[in-house]
Structures are given as structure tokens and as C-alpha cells.
Amino acid sequence: MGESRALRRAGWAGAASIVLLVAGVVLGYLVGVDEPGMSDAAILERLNDDARQAAAGFAPPVLAAGVAMLLWFATGLRWVLDRLSGGDPLAHAIVPAAAMFGGLIITGVSLDVGSAFAAWSDEFTADPDTVRALGMSGQVLALTGLIGCGVLVAVTTRIAQQAGALPSWAVWVSYAVAVLCLTGFWSGGMASVVFALWLIGAVIGVLRAARRRSPAPPIPS
């Protein structure tokens, strides 16, 4: 019963991570600069908008909570993969891969919103070129973090394939998701969306595994 409850909680943590990560990225985007061709006037308007600054201030803590939930989910997913594979060492890559993604996305978004935080203090005069450089640096870091997502997807798919736990179509779709994440820098936001959809499927898989671990109710005599 304890294992079933722990798995169920890990599954719901994964669901919460999707919501929190999306919310954190959206909040950061309110003041972020992800297009180097954005005009100077548009950049300064975004940075000096009090409402945008206040909303963006929630981006780092929301993202941090999302990453924490993702790591919780990753521990549950690793447990499921350990049972499927009989202890394949490949499953050990799951949690570090999730941590890599989480660390880089938090760093990337923090760089993107850092100028807005500085402008909020009224002691910093934003330079549009500096803001562009920080924004693009943040975008590069965040997209590089998708490599961790690619590893997470590939490892999960490989172990599930060897255990015969997935139909053939799901295996090949998952491998396609892994490739897209590994090349996420060139695919832009598409890889992020596809990974989020895959993660929803993984959450459902962990919750089903938790249900299978639940003991059957006793039959009354």
C-alpha cells in the first residue's frame, strides 16, 4: 500500500510540474526578449511596465516549484522503470536528466527577466542591446536544457520497449519526441510542446502503475 501511495503522489507531482513549468515560462515571457529584431522602444516598454514586472517576479519561484515537482515525478518514474527492467542501470539517468533540464530552464528564464528586475529598482537604466544579449542567452540555455528531456524520453522508451510495455507505434513516437528534444535548439518551442504532451502520457503511465500496485480489497467471508 505504501508503494502504491508513493507512486500515486509522484504521478500527481508530474501533473503539477507541467502546469507550473508552463506558468513560469509564460510569466517570464511577459518581460523577456526572445527576438533580436525587437525594436528598442518595444523592449524598453516591456521592461518598464509595472504590471509586467510584477507578474515576471513570480516566474523564478513558480519555475523552481515546477522543477521540484518534476524531480519528484522522475523518482517515481525511475522506480517504475527499475521494476520493468529488473534494475537496468540505464534507469539511473532519469533523475539527473530531469535535473539538467530544470537547472538550465531556471537559469535561462532568470537571465531573461533579470533586466526587468533591475529596472524595477529605479536604479538601473536598461540598454536594449544588453537586454537582447541576456534574452538570447537565456533562450539558448533553456533550449539546451531540452537535451535533458531527450535523455529522459529516450531512456524511458528504451526500457519500456525492452519490457514490451508499449505498443510499437508509441515506441516510435516516443523516439521521435526524443530526437526532437535533442535538437530542441533548432526546433524552437515545438520541442517544448511535444515534450509536455509526452510528459502527460508518462504521468498517466505512472498513475496506472500505482493502481496496479494497489492491493485488491479483501473478499468478505
N, C-alpha and C positions, 0 to 999 in steps of 0.2 A: 504493500500500500504506500509506503514511504517513497519508493522509486517512482511509482505512478504519479504521485502528487508533485514530486520534484520535476519530473518531465513535463507535466501539465503547466507548471509555473514557468518553466523555461520556454515552452511554446508560446504562452501569452506574453512573455517578455519579448520574444521575437516580433510578435504583432505590434506591441507598443513601440519597439525600436523603429519600425517602418514609419509610423505616424510622427514620432519625434524627430527622426532624421529629415524627413520631408519638410516638417515645420521649421526646423533650424535652418535649412538651406534657403527656404523661401524668405524667412526673416532677414537673413544675411543679404539676399539679393536686393532687398529694398534700397540699400546704400552701396552695394557692390558694383564694380565696373568689370564687366566681362567682355566688353567690346572696345578694342583700342581705338576704333574710329569714332567713339562717342565724343561729342563736342565738349569743349571746355566749360561752356555755360551749363550744359546738362549735368556734367559731373559735379560742379560746384552747387547746383541746385539740389541734387540728391544728398550731398554731404551736409548741407546746411539746413535741411528740412528737419525741424524738431520732432515731428511725428515719426519720420523715418528713422531718425537717430534713436528715439526711444524704443521703437519696435526692434531695431537691429541689436540693441543692447541685450535682448533675450536670446539672440542666436547662439552664442557660445555655450551658455548653460543648458539650453534645450538640446543642442547637439551632444554635449557631454552626457546628458541623461540618456539620449538615444544610443550612444556608443556603449554605455554601461549595460543597457538592455540587450544590445546586440551581443556583447560578450557573454552575458548570462545565457542567451539563446544558444550561442556557439558551444558552451559547455554541455548543454543538453543534446545538441546535435552530435557532438563528439561521442557522447555516451551511446546514442543510438547506433552510430557507425561502428563503435567498438564491438557492440553486440552483434551487428550484422557480419562483421569481418572476422570475429574471433580474436580481436586485438591487433589488427593490422597497424604497424607504426605510422602508416600514411595518415591515419586519422589525427595524429598529433599536430598536424599542420593547421587544423581548423581554427583553433583559438588564436594562434599568432597571426594568421591571415586576417581574421576579423579585427584584431588589434592594429594591424598595419593600416587597414582601411580607415578605422576610426581615428587613429592618430593623425593621419595625413589630411582627412577631411576637416577635422577641427582646426589644424594649423592653417589650412587653405582658407577657410571661411574667416578665421581670425585676422589673417593678413588683409583679406578683402574689406573687412569692416573696421580695421584699425584706424584708418584715416578719419572715419566718421566719429569714432570715439574721441580722437584727438581734437576734432573740430568742435565737439560738444563742450570742451573745456574753455572755449573762447580764448585760448592762449596759443592757438595754432592756426596759421594761415595755410590752407590747403593749396598745394601746387598740382594742377591737373595732370602733369606728366608723371609726377611721383605717384599719384593715386592710380594712374593707369598701370604703372610698373608693378605696384603692390597688388592690384587687382588681377593682373595677368599671372603674377607669381602664385597667387592663391589658387587661381583656376588650374594652373599646371600641377600644383601639389595635390589638389583634390582629385583631379582626373587620374593622376598617377596612383592614387590610393585604390583605384578600381582594380589594380593588379591583385591586391589582396582579395577582392571579391572574386576575381577569376580563379585564384587558387582555391578558395573556399568551394566554389561551384564545381571545379574540376575534381577535387578530392572526393567530395560527396558523391558526385556522379560515378566516379570510378569504382568506389566501394559498393555503391548500390547496384551497379551493373554486374560486378562480380558475384554479388549475393542474389542476383535475379530478382531484386526488389522493385525494379522499374520496368515498364514496357519499353520496347525498342524505340518508339517514337519519342518518349520522354527523355531517354538517354541521349539521343542525338540532338534534341532541342536544348538540353542542358549543356552539352558540349559546345553548341553554337553560342549559348549565353557566355560560357567561359571564355571563348575566343574573343567575343565582343568586348568583354570586360578587360581582357589582357591588352586589347588595342583601344582601350577607352579614351586615350588621349586624342586619337584621331576620329573617334565616333562621336565625340562631344557628349551631350546629355542623353543620347539614345541608350548608351550602355547603362547609365544610371537607372533609367526607366525599366529596362529589361531586367536588370538585377533585382529591382524592387518587386517585379512580378514573380521572378524565380523565388525570391525570399518568402513571398506569400505561400507559394507551393511548399517550400521547406517547412514553414510553420505548421501548415496543415498536416504534413507528414509526421512531425514530432508529436503533435496532438493526437494523431491516430495511434502512434506508438505508445503514448501514455495510456490510451484507452485499452489497448491490448494488454498492457501490463496490469491493469486493474483486475483484482481477483473477482471471480464470479460470486454473486450473492449466495449464501448458504441455502440449501433446499430444506424447507421445514419438514420435520419428521412427521 
